[in-house]
Amino acid sequence: MVRCDISVVLSADEDEETLGDTVRTALGDDAGVVESLEVLSRTAHEDLPEAARSRLGTQEGQVNLLLRIVLRPLDRTLTSDEANVIRNTIYTAVHQGPVLELI
């Protein structure tokens, strides 16, 4: 099992169901390795500290989500590199902000 927490910027009207659909579509055949996708926190642009707004580049009508992704393939163990590729694929698929924070 691999657990990843990522911070993404989304439109404020984006819901969890659409988010899950976006992740499954982006991962294609690898979608089955995602055991869970959980929203840990949702913070509106206006509620973010100025330093966070500046770092993330959020705008009015956007939110910052902290997502916890649990990866657990049933048939194998993921390497760190494989988990990082999946995490980055999810991040780039759902993130709608101007600043990318990939590892």
N, C-alpha and C positions, 0 to 999 in steps of 0.2 A: 504494500500500500504506500502511496505517495500522497502527501497533503501539501497543497500549494495555496497560499493566500495572495490574491492580486487586487490591485486598486485600479478601477477603470472609471472613465467618464462616459456617461450616457445621457440621452435625452430624458427629461423628467417623466415623460409619459411612457417610457419603456417598462414593460412588466416582466415578471419572472418567467412566465410561460414563453413569451417571445424570446427572452434571453436563452432559455434552454433549447428552443428550436434553432436559434442562431449557432449555438455551440455544436449541436448535433450535425447541422449542415456543414459547418466549417471542418469538422473532424472526419466526416464521411465514414469510411470503414473503421476508423479508430474510435468512433463514438462510444462503442461498447466498453472502453476502458474507463469511462467516467462513471464512477459509482454514485457520486452526488455533486451537486452544485448548489451551494448555500449562500444566500445574501446575509452577511454578518452585520453590515451597517449600510445605511443609505442616508447621505447628507446632501441637502440642497446647496446649490452654489452660494446662496446668500447666507447660509449657516456655516460655511467653511471659514476658517481663519484666513486672513489676507495672504499670508505666506503660502498656504495650501492652494488657494485660488491662482496665485501667480505661478507656482510650480506646475500645477496641473493644466493651467490655461482654461479653466472652466468659464462658462458664460451663463447669463441668465437663461433659465429653462433647462439647465443641465444639473445632473446629480453626480456625486462621487459614490460609487459602490465598492465596498470591500467584499470580495467573493472568496469563499473557501471551496476549492476543488479537491475532491478525493478521487484519485486514480487507482483502480484496482482491476487489472485484467485477470480473467479467470484461468487463462491457459499459460501464463508466463509471468516472469518478473520483469518489470521495466528497468532499464538502465537509467542513470541520471540524465544522460543525453536525450534519451527517448522522452522522458518526463518533461524535460525542458522544452523540447520541440512541441509537445502537446500543449503545455502551458502557454507558450508563445503564440501558438495557433489560436487558442481560445482568446488570449488577450487582444490580438490584432483583429479578430473577428467581431468582438463586442465593443472595444474601446472606440469612442467617438470624439475624443478630445484631440487637440492639436499637438500635444506633447506625448511621445512614445517613451515609456520607461521599461524597456526590455532588458533582461539580464543577459 
